[in-house]
Amino acid sequence: MKPFTLKRGDRGRPLVVTLTPDVNILGATVVLNMRNRDTGAMAITRGAMTILQASPGRVQYDWQAGQTDAAGVYEFEVEVTFANGQRVTYPSDGYWPLIIDPDLG
């Protein structure tokens, strides 16, 4: 996956991810976990995501105040807890990249 990139302080463009084409997350709870790749510090822990399309698992995270203020390289994962209690993390191996560029303007 190409890194999701935004400028420091920007919150107008949500993070939108399609988990996998063969999943249906109807009735599931979906959360975002994001950490700084260099320090390992958690930037977002279990941030609630919105389901845009249950199949193919298209979800969105709307940035909250302060969450895009620190420039750096981050990595994120999405946890899905299905109605039956089963939990699956995407991606299944590693993390997706996210870059917050410093404001150079």
Secondary structure, 3 states (H helix, E strand, C coil): CCCEEEECCCCCCCEEEECCCCCCCCCCEEEEEEEECCCCCEEEEEEECEEEECCCCEEEECCCCCCCCCCEEEEEEEEEECCCCCEEEECCCCCEEEEEECCCC
